[in-house]
Amino acid sequence: MNHIFQQAPASSSKRTATAIQVAILLLATFLPNPSASADTSPHWQSPVGDPYSVERHFKKPPKKWNAGHRGVDFSATASTKVVAPEAGTISFSGKVVDRTVITITHPDGKKSSFEPVTNPLPIGTKVTKGQPIAAIDASQHHCPSLTLCVHWGVRKGDEYINPWLLIETQAPSILLPIDDDFSA
């Protein structure tokens, strides 16, 4: 048997390809994602409570050994209590160079460190989210503006990550329909 296949005109193929792409986008947009949580609220909280003000944001260096800002600096007052942003266990509490630092190891393995602080809880103390863990050390000025602040750094393994992403919710992405020329 001899079969002859006829190729569809180019414009028909383009329309079919576009229709398939649009169908895929629509399915991806409107079908529920079973792995996504409906809860868009932050799971961690600010180490200084709410409301809070940020003095300096995270700035990841291009290479681990380069200069950067490996945390977020939150404005504070002399009476500010530093609180656990998430539950965990105090894994370090002591001096690093000239300031007191406290570190919480969280159940997911992340480590949160805070400085400069005073009167930190001792190593081994189990803490709950929102529990005071230390006070601001008003004799130390970590922020360049010389205002009081607390620096919060978070490590995942040996990599510093942006703590801001743990407390701020991200709005969901919205896919836009496309035209035949793939412009939105």
N, CA, C and O atoms as a DFTB+ gen file, in Angstrom:
736 C
 N C O
     1  1       0.823      -1.184       0.000
     2  2       0.000       0.000       0.000
     3  2       0.864       1.243       0.000
     4  3       1.819       1.371       0.766
     5  1       0.508       2.124      -0.856
     6  2       1.216       3.374      -0.938
     7  2       0.349       4.467      -0.334
     8  3      -0.781       4.705      -0.761
     9  1       0.916       5.126       0.676
    10  2       0.178       6.240       1.280
    11  2       0.864       7.536       0.921
    12  3       2.091       7.632       0.940
    13  1       0.099       8.489       0.608
    14  2       0.657       9.801       0.295
    15  2       0.200      10.747       1.405
    16  3      -0.990      10.908       1.677
    17  1       1.197      11.358       2.027
    18  2       0.902      12.315       3.087
    19  2       1.017      13.708       2.515
    20  3       2.004      14.051       1.863
    21  1       0.016      14.491       2.761
    22  2       0.035      15.855       2.267
    23  2       0.306      16.786       3.438
    24  3      -0.359      16.712       4.471
    25  1       1.267      17.645       3.271
    26  2       1.621      18.586       4.326
    27  2       0.607      19.712       4.364
    28  3       0.213      20.243       3.325
    29  1       0.188      20.070       5.563
    30  2      -0.775      21.153       5.726
    31  2      -0.116      22.471       5.374
    32  3       1.099      22.611       5.520
    33  1      -0.881      23.426       4.920
    34  2      -0.309      24.740       4.620
    35  2       0.324      25.342       5.874
    36  3      -0.115      25.066       6.991
    37  1       1.352      26.163       5.686
    38  2       2.110      26.744       6.795
    39  2       1.211      27.524       7.743
    40  3       1.389      27.440       8.958
    41  1       0.257      28.276       7.224
    42  2      -0.608      29.080       8.089
    43  2      -1.466      28.188       8.977
    44  3      -1.737      28.543      10.124
    45  1      -1.896      27.040       8.470
    46  2      -2.681      26.095       9.262
    47  2      -1.827      25.491      10.372
    48  3      -2.296      25.340      11.500
    49  1      -0.586      25.147      10.064
    50  2       0.328      24.585      11.068
    51  2       0.604      25.599      12.174
    52  3       0.653      25.258      13.355
    53  1       0.783      26.842      11.767
    54  2       1.063      27.897      12.754
    55  2      -0.136      28.096      13.680
    56  3       0.029      28.244      14.891
    57  1      -1.342      28.098      13.108
    58  2      -2.548      28.258      13.934
    59  2      -2.715      27.076      14.891
    60  3      -3.078      27.254      16.054
    61  1      -2.447      25.878      14.391
    62  2      -2.555      24.688      15.245
    63  2      -1.546      24.756      16.385
    64  3      -1.885      24.473      17.534
    65  1      -0.316      25.129      16.074
    66  2       0.728      25.231      17.111
    67  2       0.352      26.299      18.133
    68  3       0.537      26.102      19.334
    69  1      -0.170      27.421      17.667
    70  2      -0.576      28.491      18.571
    71  2      -1.736      28.036      19.445
    72  3      -1.760      28.317      20.643
    73  1      -2.696      27.337      18.853
    74  2      -3.847      26.846      19.623
    75  2      -3.397      25.866      20.709
    76  3      -3.901      25.904      21.831
    77  1      -2.457      25.000      20.375
    78  2      -1.933      24.039      21.369
    79  2      -1.220      24.783      22.493
    80  3      -1.409      24.452      23.664
    81  1      -0.410      25.774      22.161
    82  2       0.314      26.543      23.187
    83  2      -0.660      27.302      24.086
    84  3      -0.478      27.354      25.302
    85  1      -1.681      27.884      23.490
    86  2      -2.671      28.602      24.293
    87  2      -3.401      27.625      25.209
    88  3      -3.636      27.936      26.376
    89  1      -3.761      26.452      24.700
    90  2      -4.442      25.447      25.521
    91  2      -3.570      25.019      26.699
    92  3      -4.058      24.868      27.819
    93  1      -2.288      24.827      26.440
    94  2      -1.365      24.440      27.526
    95  2      -1.282      25.550      28.564
    96  3      -1.324      25.283      29.765
    97  1      -1.166      26.798      28.108
    98  2      -1.100      27.923      29.050
    99  2      -2.372      28.026      29.883
   100  3      -2.315      28.266      31.089
   101  1      -3.509      27.845      29.238
   102  2      -4.774      27.920      29.969
   103  2      -4.878      26.806      31.007
   104  3      -5.304      27.040      32.138
   105  1      -4.493      25.615      30.623
   106  2      -4.522      24.498      31.580
   107  2      -3.583      24.766      32.751
   108  3      -3.943      24.552      33.909
   109  1      -2.377      25.238      32.440
   110  2      -1.403      25.508      33.499
   111  2      -1.875      26.629      34.415
   112  3      -1.568      26.632      35.607
   113  1      -2.622      27.581      33.859
   114  2      -3.097      28.714      34.642
   115  2      -4.280      28.363      35.534
   116  3      -4.329      28.779      36.691
   117  1      -5.221      27.610      35.012
   118  2      -6.474      27.418      35.729
   119  2      -6.635      26.088      36.448
   120  3      -7.523      25.956      37.291
   121  1      -5.809      25.104      36.143
   122  2      -5.905      23.845      36.882
   123  2      -5.253      24.015      38.241
   124  3      -4.205      24.654      38.336
   125  1      -5.834      23.467      39.291
   126  2      -5.218      23.595      40.602
   127  2      -3.898      22.835      40.649
   128  3      -3.750      21.780      40.033
   129  1      -2.949      23.386      41.387
   130  2      -1.655      22.746      41.574
   131  2      -1.679      22.036      42.918
   132  3      -1.703      22.701      43.953
   133  1      -1.674      20.699      42.938
   134  2      -1.790      19.988      44.202
   135  2      -0.600      20.221      45.134
   136  3      -0.737      20.060      46.347
   137  1       0.561      20.594      44.596
   138  2       1.711      20.808      45.471
   139  2       1.748      22.220      46.033
   140  3       2.511      22.488      46.961
   141  1       0.939      23.133      45.493
   142  2       0.923      24.506      45.981
   143  2      -0.042      24.635      47.142
   144  3      -1.121      24.043      47.145
   145  1       0.358      25.403      48.107
   146  2      -0.489      25.630      49.273
   147  2      -1.372      26.841      49.020
   148  3      -0.936      27.813      48.404
   149  1      -2.581      26.788      49.481
   150  2      -3.483      27.933      49.347
   151  2      -3.097      29.036      50.319
   152  3      -3.516      30.181      50.153
   153  1      -2.307      28.706      51.328
   154  2      -1.878      29.660      52.335
   155  2      -0.739      30.502      51.778
   156  3       0.359      29.992      51.554
   157  1      -0.995      31.805      51.549
   158  2       0.060      32.673      51.045
   159  2       0.618      33.558      52.155
   160  3       1.378      34.484      51.871
   161  1       0.266      33.299      53.395
   162  2       0.778      34.104      54.496
   163  2       2.210      33.697      54.809
   164  3       2.597      32.553      54.572
   165  1       3.003      34.631      55.340
   166  2       4.376      34.287      55.683
   167  2       4.395      33.241      56.787
   168  3       3.537      33.236      57.670
   169  1       5.362      32.373      56.728
   170  2       5.454      31.327      57.739
   171  2       6.378      31.746      58.880
   172  3       6.224      31.263      60.002
   173  1       7.323      32.625      58.618
   174  2       8.224      33.127      59.650
   175  2       7.806      34.559      59.966
   176  3       7.009      35.156      59.241
   177  1       8.343      35.098      61.040
   178  2       8.024      36.482      61.378
   179  2       9.302      37.284      61.548
   180  3      10.394      36.726      61.655
   181  1       9.153      38.581      61.570
   182  2      10.275      39.487      61.777
   183  2      10.867      39.249      63.171
   184  3      10.123      38.963      64.109
   185  1      12.188      39.363      63.322
   186  2      12.797      39.177      64.646
   187  2      12.577      40.345      65.599
   188  3      12.987      40.285      66.757
   189  1      11.933      41.404      65.122
   190  2      11.635      42.543      65.997
   191  2      10.135      42.754      66.134
   192  3       9.705      43.765      66.690
   193  1       9.324      41.812      65.634
   194  2       7.872      41.931      65.718
   195  2       7.328      42.847      64.644
   196  3       8.050      43.275      63.743
   197  1       6.043      43.142      64.753
   198  2       5.364      44.003      63.794
   199  2       4.878      45.254      64.491
   200  3       4.540      45.168      65.671
   201  1       4.819      46.378      63.871
   202  2       5.352      46.645      62.542
   203  2       6.877      46.730      62.610
   204  3       7.443      46.917      63.686
   205  1       7.530      46.594      61.474
   206  2       8.981      46.675      61.449
   207  2       9.429      47.570      60.298
   208  3       8.682      47.839      59.358
   209  1      10.663      48.016      60.409
   210  2      11.260      48.856      59.379
   211  2      12.628      48.271      59.055
   212  3      13.369      47.876      59.955
   213  1      12.956      48.218      57.781
   214  2      14.236      47.658      57.356
   215  2      15.226      48.785      57.093
   216  3      14.940      49.711      56.335
   217  1      16.384      48.699      57.721
   218  2      17.460      49.673      57.523
   219  2      18.309      49.314      56.304
   220  3      18.728      50.183      55.539
   221  1      18.551      48.009      56.142
   222  2      19.424      47.557      55.050
   223  2      18.988      46.160      54.618
   224  3      18.768      45.283      55.453
   225  1      18.866      45.962      53.303
   226  2      18.424      44.684      52.751
   227  2      19.598      43.744      52.465
   228  3      20.760      44.152      52.473
   229  1      19.268      42.501      52.218
   230  2      20.215      41.454      51.836
   231  2      20.840      41.793      50.482
   232  3      20.146      42.220      49.559
   233  1      22.144      41.601      50.373
   234  2      22.836      41.793      49.098
   235  2      23.811      40.635      48.937
   236  3      24.893      40.626      49.523
   237  1      23.407      39.661      48.133
   238  2      24.234      38.475      47.928
   239  2      25.478      38.853      47.124
   240  3      25.375      39.492      46.077
   241  1      26.646      38.457      47.615
   242  2      27.864      38.750      46.854
   243  2      27.962      37.840      45.627
   244  3      27.386      36.753      45.615
   245  1      28.688      38.281      44.596
   246  2      28.826      37.456      43.392
   247  2      29.532      36.122      43.680
   248  3      29.225      35.110      43.050
   249  1      30.451      36.121      44.604
   250  2      31.165      34.908      45.041
   251  2      31.144      34.882      46.562
   252  3      31.080      35.932      47.201
   253  1      31.197      33.687      47.144
   254  2      31.104      33.557      48.608
   255  2      32.118      34.423      49.346
   256  3      31.829      34.910      50.439
   257  1      33.282      34.620      48.777
   258  2      34.347      35.342      49.469
   259  2      34.299      36.852      49.224
   260  3      35.078      37.590      49.827
   261  1      33.397      37.331      48.350
   262  2      33.284      38.764      48.086
   263  2      32.462      39.468      49.156
   264  3      31.730      38.848      49.927
   265  1      32.613      40.794      49.172
   266  2      31.816      41.614      50.089
   267  2      30.353      41.573      49.678
   268  3      30.031      41.444      48.497
   269  1      29.488      41.681      50.646
   270  2      28.046      41.703      50.429
   271  2      27.384      42.020      51.759
   272  3      28.055      42.394      52.720
   273  1      26.105      41.873      51.810
   274  2      25.388      42.029      53.079
   275  2      24.530      40.793      53.232
   276  3      23.480      40.669      52.602
   277  1      24.986      39.877      54.075
   278  2      24.415      38.536      54.179
   279  2      23.296      38.457      55.218
   280  3      23.270      37.558      56.059
   281  1      22.396      39.393      55.143
   282  2      21.268      39.414      56.061
   283  2      20.444      40.659      55.854
   284  3      20.628      41.396      54.885
   285  1      19.527      40.884      56.783
   286  2      18.654      42.059      56.761
   287  2      18.801      42.760      58.104
   288  3      18.789      42.114      59.151
   289  1      18.940      44.085      58.072
   290  2      19.028      44.887      59.295
   291  2      17.671      45.523      59.565
   292  3      17.141      46.271      58.743
   293  1      17.117      45.207      60.744
   294  2      15.828      45.750      61.152
   295  2      16.051      46.878      62.156
   296  3      16.844      46.729      63.085
   297  1      15.359      48.007      61.977
   298  2      15.438      49.113      62.933
   299  2      14.979      48.630      64.301
   300  3      14.105      47.771      64.420
   301  1      15.593      49.208      65.329
   302  2      15.262      48.817      66.694
   303  2      15.401      50.015      67.626
   304  3      15.957      51.050      67.259
   305  1      14.889      49.850      68.824
   306  2      15.083      50.832      69.890
   307  2      15.788      50.100      71.030
   308  3      15.948      48.880      70.987
   309  1      16.202      50.841      72.036
   310  2      16.893      50.227      73.170
   311  2      16.009      49.219      73.900
   312  3      16.519      48.327      74.577
   313  1      14.701      49.354      73.768
   314  2      13.792      48.437      74.474
   315  2      13.319      47.261      73.603
   316  3      12.546      46.421      74.063
   317  1      13.782      47.206      72.355
   318  2      13.349      46.141      71.448
   319  2      13.847      44.783      71.927
   320  3      15.018      44.617      72.271
   321  1      12.949      43.835      71.942
   322  2      13.309      42.438      72.220
   323  2      13.472      41.732      70.890
   324  3      12.663      41.915      69.980
   325  1      14.511      40.929      70.774
   326  2      14.700      40.097      69.584
   327  2      13.920      38.821      69.833
   328  3      14.082      38.178      70.870
   329  1      13.061      38.449      68.865
   330  2      12.224      37.261      69.028
   331  2      12.566      36.221      67.973
   332  3      13.082      36.547      66.903
   333  1      12.275      34.974      68.287
   334  2      12.511      33.880      67.344
   335  2      11.562      34.030      66.154
   336  3      10.348      34.101      66.342
   337  1      12.098      34.079      64.938
   338  2      11.236      34.205      63.766
   339  2      10.501      32.901      63.452
   340  3       9.504      32.894      62.730
   341  1      11.002      31.814      63.999
   342  2      10.420      30.481      63.829
   343  2      10.952      29.628      64.975
   344  3      11.970      29.962      65.581
   345  1      10.276      28.544      65.266
   346  2      10.689      27.657      66.367
   347  2      12.068      27.058      66.078
   348  3      12.496      26.974      64.927
   349  1      12.739      26.654      67.129
   350  2      14.046      26.025      66.976
   351  2      14.740      25.850      68.315
   352  3      14.111      25.912      69.372
   353  1      16.047      25.629      68.253
   354  2      16.866      25.432      69.450
   355  2      18.068      26.357      69.367
   356  3      18.695      26.476      68.315
   357  1      18.390      27.013      70.477
   358  2      19.555      27.894      70.509
   359  2      20.801      27.014      70.366
   360  3      21.061      26.140      71.193
   361  1      21.568      27.268      69.291
   362  2      22.757      26.449      69.024
   363  2      24.061      27.218      69.228
   364  3      25.132      26.613      69.264
   365  1      23.984      28.537      69.362
   366  2      25.154      29.351      69.692
   367  2      24.676      30.571      70.445
   368  3      23.650      31.164      70.114
   369  1      25.432      30.937      71.460
   370  2      25.109      32.109      72.261
   371  2      26.413      32.594      72.868
   372  3      26.878      32.045      73.867
   373  1      27.005      33.617      72.271
   374  2      28.283      34.081      72.787
   375  2      28.886      35.192      71.947
   376  3      28.239      35.754      71.064
   377  1      30.154      35.495      72.248
   378  2      30.865      36.593      71.586
   379  2      31.472      36.147      70.260
   380  3      32.052      35.067      70.146
   381  1      31.319      37.012      69.265
   382  2      32.025      36.882      67.997
   383  2      32.713      38.226      67.794
   384  3      32.056      39.244      67.574
   385  1      34.006      38.221      67.867
   386  2      34.843      39.421      67.844
   387  2      34.454      40.312      69.020
   388  3      34.820      40.016      70.158
   389  1      33.714      41.406      68.769
   390  2      33.397      42.361      69.832
   391  2      31.913      42.447      70.158
   392  3      31.491      43.366      70.860
   393  1      31.120      41.515      69.665
   394  2      29.672      41.600      69.905
   395  2      29.089      40.233      70.225
   396  3      29.645      39.194      69.869
   397  1      27.955      40.269      70.907
   398  2      27.269      39.022      71.258
   399  2      26.324      38.638      70.118
   400  3      25.588      39.467      69.583
   401  1      26.373      37.365      69.771
   402  2      25.560      36.803      68.693
   403  2      24.780      35.630      69.257
   404  3      25.280      34.902      70.114
   405  1      23.558      35.446      68.779
   406  2      22.760      34.279      69.155
   407  2      22.285      33.606      67.869
   408  3      21.888      34.277      66.917
   409  1      22.331      32.278      67.851
   410  2      21.930      31.511      66.666
   411  2      20.889      30.471      67.054
   412  3      21.021      29.775      68.060
   413  1      19.843      30.383      66.224
   414  2      18.799      29.367      66.384
   415  2      18.935      28.381      65.230
   416  3      19.026      28.784      64.071
   417  1      18.949      27.087      65.548
   418  2      18.858      26.072      64.507
   419  2      17.398      25.648      64.442
   420  3      16.822      25.200      65.434
   421  1      16.809      25.797      63.260
   422  2      15.391      25.500      63.052
   423  2      15.211      24.042      62.621
   424  3      16.153      23.438      62.108
   425  1      14.020      23.465      62.819
   426  2      13.785      22.064      62.460
   427  2      14.098      21.721      61.002
   428  3      14.443      20.578      60.703
   429  1      13.983      22.699      60.082
   430  2      14.273      22.430      58.669
   431  2      15.764      22.538      58.346
   432  3      16.161      22.405      57.189
   433  1      16.601      22.781      59.385
   434  2      18.046      22.854      59.189
   435  2      18.597      24.251      58.986
   436  3      19.808      24.452      59.088
   437  1      17.740      25.226      58.700
   438  2      18.228      26.600      58.553
   439  2      18.725      27.109      59.897
   440  3      18.265      26.671      60.952
   441  1      19.678      28.050      59.844
   442  2      20.216      28.670      61.063
   443  2      20.045      30.171      60.963
   444  3      20.498      30.801      60.008
   445  1      19.378      30.741      61.972
   446  2      19.184      32.190      62.059
   447  2      20.138      32.747      63.093
   448  3      20.191      32.257      64.221
   449  1      20.902      33.782      62.713
   450  2      21.809      34.438      63.653
   451  2      21.437      35.907      63.782
   452  3      21.032      36.547      62.811
   453  1      21.582      36.435      64.999
   454  2      21.192      37.814      65.300
   455  2      22.323      38.503      66.034
   456  3      22.969      37.923      66.906
   457  1      22.551      39.767      65.660
   458  2      23.563      40.584      66.321
   459  2      23.239      42.054      66.126
   460  3      22.509      42.378      65.190
   461  1      23.732      42.951      66.943
   462  2      24.312      42.735      68.259
   463  2      23.205      42.601      69.309
   464  3      22.225      43.345      69.301
   465  1      23.384      41.659      70.186
   466  2      22.370      41.419      71.218
   467  2      23.023      41.374      72.590
   468  3      24.247      41.333      72.718
   469  1      22.177      41.384      73.606
   470  2      22.627      41.225      74.971
   471  2      21.634      40.302      75.676
   472  3      20.495      40.152      75.233
   473  1      22.062      39.696      76.755
   474  2      21.226      38.771      77.535
   475  2      20.574      37.676      76.677
   476  3      19.363      37.469      76.757
   477  1      21.375      36.973      75.855
   478  2      20.785      35.921      75.030
   479  2      20.444      34.682      75.850
   480  3      21.040      34.438      76.899
   481  1      19.487      33.908      75.367
   482  2      19.168      32.632      76.011
   483  2      20.360      31.681      75.868
   484  3      21.151      31.822      74.936
   485  1      20.495      30.721      76.777
   486  2      21.630      29.802      76.700
   487  2      21.472      28.726      75.623
   488  3      20.361      28.416      75.195
   489  1      22.600      28.166      75.197
   490  2      22.625      27.070      74.225
   491  2      21.765      25.919      74.741
   492  3      21.786      25.590      75.927
   493  1      21.012      25.318      73.826
   494  2      20.160      24.180      74.164
   495  2      18.722      24.549      74.479
   496  3      17.861      23.674      74.571
   497  1      18.453      25.849      74.645
   498  2      17.090      26.281      74.951
   499  2      16.202      26.100      73.720
   500  3      16.534      26.566      72.630
   501  1      15.080      25.425      73.903
   502  2      14.100      25.284      72.822
   503  2      13.219      26.529      72.840
   504  3      12.747      26.954      73.895
   505  1      13.002      27.112      71.648
   506  2      12.211      28.341      71.557
   507  2      11.057      28.148      70.586
   508  3      11.115      27.327      69.671
   509  1      10.016      28.924      70.811
   510  2       8.856      28.912      69.926
   511  2       8.862      30.199      69.103
   512  3       9.509      31.182      69.462
   513  1       8.142      30.168      68.014
   514  2       8.023      31.343      67.155
   515  2       7.461      32.510      67.969
   516  3       6.427      32.378      68.624
   517  1       8.153      33.658      67.923
   518  2       7.698      34.857      68.625
   519  2       8.231      34.986      70.041
   520  3       8.014      36.015      70.681
   521  1       8.923      33.973      70.549
   522  2       9.463      34.015      71.911
   523  2      10.693      34.919      71.964
   524  3      11.567      34.809      71.105
   525  1      10.780      35.817      72.962
   526  2      11.991      36.641      73.103
   527  2      13.211      35.758      73.346
   528  3      13.180      34.835      74.160
   529  1      14.300      36.067      72.609
   530  2      15.537      35.283      72.739
   531  2      16.708      36.133      73.224
   532  3      17.713      35.600      73.696
   533  1      16.577      37.471      73.107
   534  2      17.649      38.383      73.526
   535  2      17.102      39.804      73.477
   536  3      15.968      40.045      73.065
   537  1      17.951      40.741      73.913
   538  2      17.617      42.168      73.813
   539  2      18.625      42.826      72.878
   540  3      19.690      42.268      72.613
   541  1      18.290      43.999      72.385
   542  2      19.211      44.767      71.541
   543  2      20.356      45.276      72.406
   544  3      20.132      45.755      73.517
   545  1      21.573      45.175      71.903
   546  2      22.726      45.738      72.594
   547  2      22.865      47.188      72.140
   548  3      23.387      47.459      71.059
   549  1      22.398      48.111      72.968
   550  2      22.387      49.540      72.614
   551  2      23.792      50.140      72.572
   552  3      23.967      51.257      72.087
   553  1      24.792      49.416      73.072
   554  2      26.159      49.944      73.043
   555  2      26.856      49.639      71.711
   556  3      27.940      50.162      71.451
   557  1      26.255      48.810      70.879
   558  2      26.831      48.456      69.580
   559  2      26.009      49.091      68.470
   560  3      24.783      49.158      68.563
   561  1      26.671      49.554      67.429
   562  2      25.972      50.135      66.280
   563  2      26.377      49.381      65.027
   564  3      27.401      49.674      64.411
   565  1      25.554      48.402      64.657
   566  2      25.822      47.600      63.464
   567  2      25.487      48.355      62.184
   568  3      26.202      48.229      61.190
   569  1      24.415      49.134      62.193
   570  2      23.973      49.829      60.985
   571  2      24.852      51.035      60.688
   572  3      25.274      51.744      61.602
   573  1      25.127      51.267      59.404
   574  2      25.965      52.401      59.012
   575  2      25.421      53.754      59.470
   576  3      26.190      54.687      59.703
   577  1      24.102      53.864      59.598
   578  2      23.490      55.143      59.977
   579  2      23.638      55.428      61.472
   580  3      23.196      56.473      61.949
   581  1      24.252      54.514      62.208
   582  2      24.445      54.614      63.659
   583  2      23.129      54.555      64.434
   584  3      23.098      54.853      65.628
   585  1      22.053      54.174      63.767
   586  2      20.810      53.935      64.493
   587  2      20.867      52.514      65.035
   588  3      21.625      51.680      64.540
   589  1      20.073      52.250      66.037
   590  2      20.039      50.893      66.581
   591  2      19.324      49.973      65.601
   592  3      18.308      50.335      65.007
   593  1      19.871      48.794      65.449
   594  2      19.254      47.808      64.572
   595  2      19.719      46.419      65.001
   596  3      20.669      46.270      65.770
   597  1      19.030      45.419      64.488
   598  2      19.465      44.037      64.686
   599  2      19.675      43.438      63.300
   600  3      18.846      43.589      62.402
   601  1      20.798      42.759      63.154
   602  2      21.123      42.084      61.900
   603  2      20.639      40.648      62.005
   604  3      20.945      39.955      62.975
   605  1      19.872      40.194      60.993
   606  2      19.383      38.815      60.944
   607  2      19.954      38.155      59.697
   608  3      19.630      38.537      58.573
   609  1      20.802      37.164      59.911
   610  2      21.358      36.385      58.815
   611  2      20.807      34.969      58.882
   612  3      20.603      34.437      59.973
   613  1      20.565      34.353      57.730
   614  2      20.051      32.981      57.694
   615  2      20.942      32.152      56.775
   616  3      21.230      32.540      55.643
   617  1      21.369      31.001      57.289
   618  2      22.152      30.063      56.489
   619  2      21.352      28.796      56.242
   620  3      20.658      28.287      57.122
   621  1      21.471      28.306      55.022
   622  2      20.910      27.015      54.653
   623  2      22.120      26.206      54.207
   624  3      22.652      26.421      53.117
   625  1      22.556      25.269      55.059
   626  2      23.840      24.613      54.827
   627  2      24.928      25.639      55.055
   628  3      24.959      26.290      56.100
   629  1      25.823      25.793      54.090
   630  2      26.869      26.815      54.239
   631  2      26.603      28.038      53.358
   632  3      27.493      28.862      53.145
   633  1      25.381      28.149      52.851
   634  2      24.985      29.248      51.970
   635  2      24.071      30.228      52.710
   636  3      23.092      29.821      53.334
   637  1      24.398      31.527      52.636
   638  2      23.498      32.531      53.199
   639  2      22.332      32.746      52.244
   640  3      22.521      32.846      51.031
   641  1      21.125      32.816      52.800
   642  2      19.935      33.090      51.999
   643  2      19.292      34.376      52.507
   644  3      19.611      34.852      53.597
   645  1      18.396      34.926      51.719
   646  2      17.747      36.187      52.056
   647  2      16.615      35.953      53.064
   648  3      15.597      35.354      52.714
   649  1      16.780      36.419      54.313
   650  2      15.729      36.232      55.325
   651  2      14.408      36.885      54.945
   652  3      13.345      36.426      55.363
   653  1      14.468      37.941      54.163
   654  2      13.274      38.677      53.745
   655  2      12.278      37.747      53.064
   656  3      11.068      37.900      53.227
   657  1      12.789      36.785      52.300
   658  2      11.914      35.859      51.578
   659  2      11.174      34.911      52.510
   660  3      10.177      34.308      52.110
   661  1      11.643      34.771      53.742
   662  2      10.984      33.896      54.711
   663  2       9.803      34.574      55.390
   664  3       8.922      33.897      55.921
   665  1       9.776      35.915      55.379
   666  2       8.697      36.615      56.083
   667  2       7.751      37.361      55.159
   668  3       6.622      37.656      55.552
   669  1       8.172      37.670      53.957
   670  2       7.317      38.408      53.033
   671  2       6.696      37.446      52.037
   672  3       7.385      36.605      51.459
   673  1       5.401      37.573      51.840
   674  2       4.732      36.714      50.862
   675  2       4.998      37.241      49.468
   676  3       5.175      38.442      49.261
   677  1       5.023      36.348      48.540
   678  2       5.209      36.700      47.142
   679  2       3.863      36.548      46.434
   680  3       3.192      35.526      46.571
   681  1       3.484      37.557      45.689
   682  2       2.223      37.477      44.937
   683  2       2.364      36.400      43.864
   684  3       3.455      36.202      43.329
   685  1       1.290      35.713      43.551
   686  2       1.385      34.673      42.521
   687  2       1.643      35.279      41.146
   688  3       1.240      36.409      40.871
   689  1       2.313      34.525      40.292
   690  2       2.541      34.957      38.916
   691  2       1.238      34.862      38.142
   692  3       0.409      33.988      38.398
   693  1       1.068      35.767      37.199
   694  2      -0.130      35.757      36.373
   695  2       0.318      35.618      34.921
   696  3       1.094      36.436      34.426
   697  1      -0.170      34.585      34.243
   698  2       0.156      34.382      32.840
   699  2      -0.839      35.164      31.987
   700  3      -2.045      35.147      32.235
   701  1      -0.308      35.847      30.979
   702  2      -1.149      36.625      30.079
   703  2      -1.366      35.848      28.793
   704  3      -0.501      35.074      28.383
   705  1      -2.527      36.047      28.144
   706  2      -2.741      35.372      26.868
   707  2      -1.787      35.932      25.825
   708  3      -1.342      37.075      25.927
   709  1      -1.473      35.117      24.818
   710  2      -0.572      35.571      23.772
   711  2      -1.289      35.645      22.434
   712  3      -2.274      34.949      22.192
   713  1      -0.762      36.516      21.567
   714  2      -1.293      36.648      20.215
   715  2      -0.568      35.677      19.294
   716  3       0.323      34.947      19.729
   717  1      -0.949      35.669      18.029
   718  2      -0.303      34.787      17.039
   719  2       1.198      35.039      16.936
   720  3       1.969      34.127      16.638
   721  1       1.607      36.286      17.184
   722  2       3.036      36.593      17.090
   723  2       3.731      36.451      18.456
   724  3       4.851      36.930      18.635
   725  1       3.079      35.806      19.395
   726  2       3.587      35.524      20.746
   727  2       3.841      36.779      21.568
   728  3       4.669      36.764      22.479
   729  1       3.141      37.863      21.260
   730  2       3.240      39.052      22.103
   731  2       2.042      39.055      23.040
   732  3       0.966      38.571      22.691
   733  1       2.236      39.595      24.212
   734  2       1.169      39.614      25.211
   735  2       0.211      40.738      24.940
   736  3      -0.758      40.914      25.679
